[in-house]
Each structure stands twice: as C-alpha cells, then as structure tokens.
Amino acid sequence: MYILSSIPLLFNLGTGEIVLIALVVLLLFGGRKIPELMRGIGKGVRGFKQGLNEIQDEISNPVEDKKDDKDKKEDKTAEKK
C-alpha cells in the first residue's frame, strides 16, 4: 500500500526540480542536439495524432468504404476481361 500512495508524489515537481532536470538534459545532449530532439518528438506526436484520426475515420465509416472498394475492384476486373 505504501507504493501506491507514493506514486502521486512522483509527479509533484517544483520549479527547482524542473530547472535541475533542464540543466541535466542540457549537459547530456548539448545545445545543438536539443532542437533536433524536440523536432523528433514533435514529428512523433504529429504521427500519433494522425494515426488516431485515421482510426477514428475507419471506425465511423467502415462499411461504406469497404463496399465502395469492392465495387471498384469488381468494375476493374470486369473491364480487364
């Protein structure tokens, strides 16, 4: 039970702790690598959001899209014959 009660305290960071973490990150990666790191994180978040939007679109219109795709495939095979 002690472990569960200490988890919320883990995310209770003050200004001093945040500044210390920022300084450690600056020392580890250097001033030149931090913008590249942030760009990579931004691209990852953007890709994740795009994936979520695509999944929501598929969930909202699954039957119509599949039906249209089948009709198009049948039309193409009929044209080839």
N, C-alpha and C positions, 0 to 999 in steps of 0.2 A: 504494500500500500504506500510505502514511503516513496517509491519510484514514481508512481502516478501523480503524487502531489508535487513533485519537484519538476515535472515536465513544463508546466506553465512558467515557472521561474526561469527556464532556459531562454525564453523569448522576451524576457523583461530586460531589454538592453537600454542603458542610459547613453547620454551624449559622449561621455568619456570612453565607454566601451566601443562605440561606433567609430570614434576618431582613432582609437588604438587599432582596430581592425583595418581601417582605411590605410593607416601608416604601414602596417604589416603587408598588406596587399601591394602597396606602392613599392616597398622594399623588395618583395619577391618578384614582381613582374616588371618593374621599371616603368618609367613614364611613357615610353614608346609602345609598349605592349598593351597597356590598359585600353586605349581606344579600339585596338583590334579585338581585344577580348569582349568589350561591350558591343561591338558590331556583330560579333559571332552570337552573342546572347540574344541580341535583337532579332537576328535572322532566325534563330531557333524559335523564339516566341512567336514571330510572324508566321512561320511554317506551322506551328502547333495550332494557332488560331485558324489558319486557312484549312487545316485538316478537320478541325471541329466544324467549321462552316460547311465543308463538303459532306461530312457525315450527317449533319442536320438536314441538308438538302436531299440526300438519299433517303433519309427516314421519312421526310414529308412527302416525297413524290416517288416511291419505289415502283409501284405497279405501272404507272403511266409510262415511265422511261423504259422499262423492260418490254412493255408491249410495243412501243414505238420502235425499239431496236429490233425486235423480232420481225415486225412488218418490213422494215428497211432491208434486213438480211434476206427475207423471202423475195422481195422485189428484185434485189441484185442477183440472186441465184436464178430467178425466172428470166431476167434479161440475158444472162450468160448462155442459157440453153436456147 
